[in-house]
Amino acid sequence: MENSPQDFKMGFLNTPISKLPVTEVFMLRSKLMGFSNLAEIVQTDLVKLSKHEDYSQRWYLELINVLGRHGLLHLIAR
């Protein structure tokens, strides 16, 4: 039985950030903000996220790139 695209996306979102192809800076800032996977990030209100002390535009741009490469950009464009 093959995994559906939805299963793949959920698996990707729940993968620990430390296992993803992201920069060390992205990993560190994510950890400082209390996130261990992308699912936690996309479930967070964008306004609240942007006001976090450890948020940066560079971190956010990397998040957009990672999600976009996997067809998941719509998850933060709500």
Secondary structure, 3 states (H helix, E strand, C coil): CCCCHHHHHHHHHCCEHHHCCCCHHHHHHHHHCCCCEHHHHHCCCHHHHHCCCCCCHHHHHHHHHHHHHCCCHHHCCC
